[in-house]
């Protein structure tokens, strides 16, 4: 029998996941969606050929529920789902900072729960989704979650104790690169280049560097050294980055992101 999967909360990430699953061969008839607004539900039904349901009906009919809501909405969503979740239903949470124990405590005993931290490149099928099992999730459940999120990029299994660190590195990671590209583009303008040309140069440099990191097998230090000639332009730039504490600032920034993820997990949404 086909596995029925419902995506609860079809914002950008939820829709990207839905679209990726269909492109990977999931039948629209096996997929359900929920949406707060009827207009959004109609849009998804028309675009993907899936059935739009209420949260309660999705819980009754699906074998797997993907909770793609905002962290502050999770408690209310679980209260709505709990009376309708049947034994054996797998819940997969993609909400930042929400622990598997938070979800397990609000559902029937032994309900399998998996926590996933995707990042926004799932929108272009280049995401990284970090997956952790709850107390009652099996290897088969993990394999199933990997098959779902593997439709929009790569997956990595980690113990849940490492999720906050992964959120800082991977979940928030794309923003750091966008910030760097923004700063380098401004520098290009300062050096006399038009914004569009500076942008194109930096974006292609970023893509090329990322592919080399992925495919060459070389350590990033080695790849940087390959560009850094004695007394050349690059070493002068690296010296200024070190003088301004860029490495230390990045480490401090990731620690701050990890700490905020921990705060969210503890229920501090302020």
C-alpha positions as CSV (number, residue, x, y, z in Angstrom):
1,X,0.0,0.0,0.0
2,X,1.3,3.5,-0.9
3,X,2.5,5.7,1.9
4,X,0.3,8.8,2.3
5,X,2.2,12.0,3.2
6,X,0.7,15.3,4.3
7,X,2.5,18.6,4.4
8,X,1.0,20.7,7.1
9,X,2.0,24.3,6.5
10,X,2.8,24.9,2.9
11,X,4.8,28.1,2.9
12,X,7.9,28.3,0.8
13,X,9.7,25.4,2.4
14,X,6.6,23.2,2.5
15,X,5.8,23.9,-1.1
16,X,9.4,23.3,-2.2
17,X,9.3,19.9,-0.4
18,X,5.9,19.0,-2.1
19,X,7.2,20.0,-5.5
20,X,10.5,18.1,-5.0
21,X,8.6,14.9,-4.0
22,X,6.4,15.0,-7.0
23,X,9.5,15.5,-9.3
24,X,11.1,12.6,-7.6
25,X,8.2,10.3,-8.5
26,X,5.7,10.6,-5.6
27,X,2.2,10.3,-7.0
28,X,0.1,13.4,-6.3
29,X,-2.7,11.1,-5.2
30,X,-0.5,10.0,-2.2
31,X,0.2,13.6,-1.1
32,X,-2.0,16.0,1.0
33,X,-1.5,19.6,1.9
34,X,-3.0,21.9,4.5
35,X,-3.2,25.7,4.3
36,X,-4.7,28.4,6.5
37,X,-6.3,30.3,3.6
38,X,-8.7,28.7,1.1
39,X,-7.1,30.6,-1.7
40,X,-3.7,29.0,-0.9
41,X,-5.3,25.6,-0.7
42,X,-6.9,26.1,-4.1
43,X,-3.6,27.3,-5.6
44,X,-1.7,24.2,-4.4
45,X,-4.5,21.9,-5.6
46,X,-4.4,23.4,-9.1
47,X,-0.7,23.6,-9.3
48,X,0.2,20.1,-8.1
49,X,-2.9,18.0,-8.4
50,X,-2.9,17.2,-4.6
51,X,-5.8,17.1,-2.2
52,X,-6.1,20.0,0.3
53,X,-7.4,18.9,3.7
54,X,-8.0,20.3,7.2
55,X,-5.2,19.5,9.7
56,X,-7.6,17.0,11.4
57,X,-8.4,15.2,8.2
58,X,-4.8,15.1,7.2
59,X,-3.9,13.4,10.6
60,X,-6.7,10.8,10.0
61,X,-5.7,9.9,6.5
62,X,-1.9,10.3,6.2
63,X,0.8,7.8,7.3
64,X,3.4,10.6,7.6
65,X,2.7,14.2,8.8
66,X,5.3,16.8,7.9
67,X,5.0,19.7,10.3
68,X,6.3,22.7,8.3
69,X,4.8,25.4,10.6
70,X,6.5,28.2,12.5
71,X,7.9,27.2,15.9
72,X,5.5,29.5,17.8
73,X,2.6,27.7,16.1
74,X,3.7,24.2,17.0
75,X,1.9,23.8,20.3
76,X,-1.5,24.8,18.9
77,X,-1.0,22.6,15.9
78,X,-0.2,19.6,18.0
79,X,-3.2,20.2,20.2
80,X,-5.3,20.1,17.0
81,X,-3.7,16.9,15.7
82,X,-3.4,14.9,18.9
83,X,-7.0,13.5,19.0
84,X,-6.7,12.3,15.4
85,X,-3.1,10.9,15.2
86,X,-3.3,7.1,15.0
87,X,-0.7,4.7,16.4
88,X,2.2,4.3,13.9
89,X,1.7,7.7,12.3
90,X,5.1,9.3,11.7
91,X,5.5,13.0,12.5
92,X,8.4,14.9,11.0
93,X,9.0,18.4,12.3
94,X,10.8,21.0,10.3
95,X,10.3,23.8,12.9
96,X,13.5,25.4,14.2
97,X,14.2,24.7,17.8
98,X,11.3,22.3,18.5
99,X,12.6,19.1,20.1
100,X,11.3,15.7,19.5
101,X,10.4,15.4,23.2
102,X,8.2,18.5,22.9
103,X,6.2,16.8,20.3
104,X,6.2,13.3,21.9
105,X,4.8,14.7,25.1
106,X,1.8,16.1,23.3
107,X,0.9,12.9,21.4
108,X,0.0,9.3,22.1
109,X,2.6,7.2,23.8
110,X,5.2,5.6,21.4
111,X,4.4,8.0,18.5
112,X,7.5,8.1,16.2
113,X,8.9,11.6,15.8
114,X,11.7,12.9,13.6
115,X,13.3,16.4,13.7
116,X,14.6,17.9,10.5
117,X,16.4,21.2,10.0
118,X,16.3,22.1,6.3
119,X,17.7,25.3,4.8
120,X,16.3,27.5,2.1
121,X,18.3,26.1,-0.9
122,X,15.7,23.3,-0.8
123,X,13.8,25.8,-3.0
124,X,16.3,25.0,-5.8
125,X,16.9,21.3,-4.9
126,X,20.3,22.1,-3.3
127,X,19.2,22.0,0.3
128,X,20.8,20.4,3.3
129,X,18.4,18.7,5.7
130,X,19.7,17.6,9.0
131,X,17.8,14.6,10.5
132,X,17.5,13.3,14.1
133,X,15.4,10.5,15.5
134,X,13.1,10.9,18.5
135,X,12.8,8.3,21.2
136,X,10.4,6.0,19.2
137,X,11.6,6.5,15.6
138,X,13.0,3.5,13.9
139,X,15.6,3.1,11.2
140,X,12.8,2.6,8.7
141,X,11.3,5.9,9.8
142,X,14.7,7.7,9.3
143,X,15.0,6.1,5.9
144,X,11.6,7.4,5.0
145,X,12.4,10.9,6.1
146,X,15.6,10.8,4.1
147,X,13.7,9.8,1.0
148,X,11.3,12.7,1.4
149,X,13.9,15.4,2.1
150,X,16.4,13.8,-0.3
151,X,14.0,15.0,-3.0
152,X,15.2,18.6,-2.5
153,X,18.9,18.1,-1.8
154,X,21.2,16.2,0.6
155,X,20.5,14.8,4.0
156,X,22.6,14.2,7.1
157,X,21.8,12.2,10.2
158,X,23.0,13.6,13.5
159,X,22.1,13.0,17.2
160,X,19.5,15.5,18.3
161,X,22.0,17.0,20.7
162,X,23.8,18.4,17.7
163,X,20.8,20.0,16.1
164,X,21.3,23.4,17.5
165,X,24.9,23.5,16.1
166,X,23.6,22.3,12.7
167,X,20.9,25.0,12.8
168,X,23.7,27.6,13.3
169,X,25.9,26.2,10.6
170,X,23.4,24.9,7.9
171,X,20.0,26.2,8.7
172,X,21.2,29.8,9.0
173,X,24.2,29.2,6.8
174,X,22.9,30.6,3.5
175,X,22.3,34.0,5.1
176,X,26.0,34.3,6.0
177,X,26.9,33.8,2.4
178,X,24.3,36.2,1.1
179,X,25.7,38.7,3.6
180,X,29.2,38.2,2.3
181,X,28.1,38.5,-1.3
182,X,26.3,41.8,-0.4
183,X,29.5,43.2,1.3
184,X,31.7,42.1,-1.6
185,X,29.3,43.7,-4.1
186,X,29.5,46.9,-2.2
187,X,33.3,46.7,-2.3
188,X,33.2,46.2,-6.0
189,X,31.1,49.4,-6.4
190,X,33.7,51.2,-4.2
191,X,36.4,50.0,-6.5
192,X,34.6,51.4,-9.5
193,X,32.5,48.6,-10.9
194,X,28.8,48.8,-11.8
195,X,26.6,47.0,-9.3
196,X,25.4,44.4,-11.9
197,X,28.9,43.5,-13.0
198,X,30.2,43.3,-9.4
199,X,27.2,41.1,-8.5
200,X,27.8,38.7,-11.5
201,X,31.5,38.4,-10.7
202,X,31.0,37.6,-7.0
203,X,28.1,35.1,-7.6
204,X,30.1,33.1,-10.2
205,X,33.2,33.2,-7.9
206,X,31.0,31.8,-5.1
207,X,29.5,29.1,-7.3
208,X,32.9,28.1,-8.7
209,X,34.5,28.0,-5.2
210,X,31.6,25.9,-3.8
211,X,31.9,23.4,-6.6
212,X,35.6,23.1,-6.1
213,X,35.1,22.5,-2.4
214,X,32.5,19.9,-3.1
215,X,34.2,18.0,-5.9
216,X,38.0,18.4,-5.5
217,X,38.3,16.7,-2.1
218,X,40.9,19.4,-1.1
219,X,40.9,21.0,2.3
220,X,39.7,24.7,2.1
221,X,43.1,25.8,3.4
222,X,44.8,24.1,0.4
223,X,42.4,25.7,-2.0
224,X,42.9,29.1,-0.5
225,X,46.7,28.7,-0.6
226,X,46.4,27.9,-4.3
227,X,45.0,31.4,-4.9
228,X,47.4,33.1,-2.5
229,X,50.7,34.0,-4.2
230,X,53.7,35.4,-2.3
231,X,53.4,39.2,-1.9
232,X,50.3,39.1,-4.2
233,X,46.9,40.7,-4.1
234,X,45.2,37.8,-2.2
235,X,47.5,37.7,0.7
236,X,47.1,41.4,1.2
237,X,43.3,40.9,1.3
238,X,43.6,38.0,3.7
239,X,45.8,40.1,6.0
240,X,43.1,42.7,6.2
241,X,40.4,40.1,7.0
242,X,42.6,38.8,9.8
243,X,43.3,42.3,11.1
244,X,39.6,43.0,11.3
245,X,38.9,39.8,13.1
246,X,36.6,38.2,10.5
247,X,37.4,34.7,11.5
248,X,36.6,35.5,15.2
249,X,33.5,37.3,14.2
250,X,32.2,34.3,12.2
251,X,32.8,32.0,15.2
252,X,31.0,34.4,17.5
253,X,28.1,34.7,15.1
254,X,27.6,30.9,14.9
255,X,27.8,30.6,18.6
256,X,25.1,33.3,18.9
257,X,22.9,31.4,16.4
258,X,23.4,28.2,18.3
259,X,22.4,29.9,21.6
260,X,19.3,31.3,20.0
261,X,18.3,27.9,18.7
262,X,18.7,26.6,22.3
263,X,16.5,29.4,23.6
264,X,13.8,28.5,21.0
265,X,14.0,24.9,22.1
266,X,13.5,26.0,25.8
267,X,10.3,27.9,24.8
268,X,11.8,31.4,24.9
269,X,10.4,33.1,21.8
270,X,11.1,36.7,23.0
